[in-house]
Amino acid sequence: MTEQFPDKKGHFGIYGGSFIAETLMDPVRELQEAYERYRLDNEFIAEFEWELKNFVGRPNPLYHARRWSQELGGAQIWLKREDLNHTGAHKINNTVGQALLARRMGKKRIIAETGAGQHGVATATVCARWGMECVVYMGEEDIVRQAPNVFRMKLLGAKVVPVTSGSKTLKDALNEAMRDWVGNVDDTFYIIGTAAGPHPYPTMVRDFNSVIGKEIKEQSLEHTGRLPDSIIACVGGGSNAIGAFHPFLDDKGVELIGVEAGGDGLETGRHAAPLSTGKPGVLHGNRTYLMEDDAGQIIETHSVSAGLDYPGVGPEHAWLKDIGRVQYVAATDTEALDATHKLCRIEGIIPALESAHALAHAVKLAPTLGKDKNIVVNLSGRGDKDINTLADIEGITL
Amino acid sequence: MTRIATRFAEASGRKLLVPYITAGDPDLDTTLALMHTLVKAGADVIELGIPFSDPMADGPIIQAACERALKNHVSLVQVMETVKRFRETDQDTAVVLMGYMNPVERLGYARFAELAADAGVDGVLTVDMPPEEAVDLVAELRKHKLDSIFLLSPTTPDARIELVSEMASGYIYYVSLKGVTGAANLDTQEVAGKVAHIQSLTGTPVAVGFGIRDADSAAAVSETADAVVVGSVLVALVGEHGAQPDVLHSKLFEIVNGMRLAMDAKAGAAA
């Protein structure tokens, strides 16, 4: 199954594809050919692996959260510590891979979109690492909400461009980055931060993040002698989840669960859960599930976590939902915040609010399973970036 | 023969003028009145933009127009109803709907094609739907004798020009520069060379748009192009004078008619 998808044009069933304006068709074709060539190139793979080990700090641990497992009174919970990567999240796996590809394609200028700023920081980091020009598009609203990450990007030498159109958040930053790319196709490489966009992005971002699932596999065998019973990951665009899930798609005994941002609750309509409530449509270069109104206009999303605040989702997730291989659920803001506090106090780990959605589902699942079962939660990022948000919610001024 | 084909067939040396405005900006009644003004000023085909929340291929001017239209929740169905009202008094001017896929996806291809044909729409251009993905949509449009219009760009290789040409009907829209709508760096000589090359590969008429902003650039492009598309400069006028209908109509007439006269003068001089 894993080798069959996507097809040559990037389709996962009816999802994916390349829905882009004509001016981008040729640069996207150039990227498809470059990726086709280098994904199987031994020298490229060796360099990517060297960077993951020596620059990113992989492999990161699969950590047994014993105290938390005991408190929940059911299955054993294991945390895949992507939060310990350089720059504090899984995002760097992908930016390292795409930057290496950009270098081989002779592109000197890198552009990216960012919501919470994690992908922007990870992109600015690799641009500094290889001396490339870096321009990051970020919604005006997000620039205010995520000031520390904006400053980090600037420290790393990136130019951060405020986006004032539409809802002034992640989706609009993506629109603006696409516009930049259309106007600068000759020298510019667009590093998309999630497993969405026109083919080959969903596949490429998945492949660069699949190191997460491969390590989970090895480390599970090492620690427990078998594969985990369940793997839980949060899903915004879905890059950390697809990276964790993909190496397990053929292991039918492993239950895979993606957790979307339930915001104020699915019943309120104020959330960011297209797989749970949306319909298939076309946005940002691919066909996938979207949050939209009856007329097909994209609607604003709501989540306490800026990184999940996106109206679409990667096309492979849409397909995995339809074929039933992955189960998609949602966790509300409140559930995610509760799980954040639990992990801080019980395990001494401050999780990113995005990852806390996956933790929140583990809180529901673990007590229903026996103590001999193993649940892996992908702890996709650390929560240092969220301390302002957490303090605000508690009415504290830092 | 479709209305678009008729306009090209009857042009006899004269080049077609194709103004674009965003439907529902600032409201649909204004759009309807502006369509008639565009015809009086010399339009052969009107491209009517379907407002979309995320117009990725458009610059800030058309993006702002979409936002103004969406404040009133203007929908694709309402845009087609407006074309139907336009057809009550105009049977000759061709109308092309231009926009993004998602509103069409939501309505469903079959329903969309049926409603569009019933309203008197002549052609459809969805900018984020390349021919490779468009087989099903084109089939539905053909059932209703609607033309499928596709884009070509300066980066399109010859093999793709032939592929696009096979699926396109009505006209092919050559995007004259690498950039979004309303960008300013148009080189009319380079465009002329490229258009002549495209014409050598296809029998379908070639329209040129993106970056045409005045009578001079329209006339220059019309030397080789079969049709000239002008959008952002008109949409900017709507944005500026939307609240003053008289000023808006006279300014819009003035610029479009100026292009018409300059293009006709160029055609006359050539003949």
Interface residues (C-beta under 8 A of the other chain):
Chain A: K9 G17 S18 F19 I20 A21 E22 T23 M25 D26 P27 S165 G166 K171 D172 N175 M178 R179 V182 G183 N184 V185 D186 K279 P280 G281 V282 L283 H284 G285 R287 L290 E292 D294 A295 G296 Q297 I298 I299
Chain B: F52 S53 D54 P55 M56 A57 G59 P60 Q63 E67 L70 H73 S75 L76 V77 Y100 M101 N102 P103 V104 E105 R106 L107 V127 D128 M129 P130 E132 E133 F150 L151 L152 S153 P154 T155 T156 P157 R160 V175 K178 G179 V180 A183
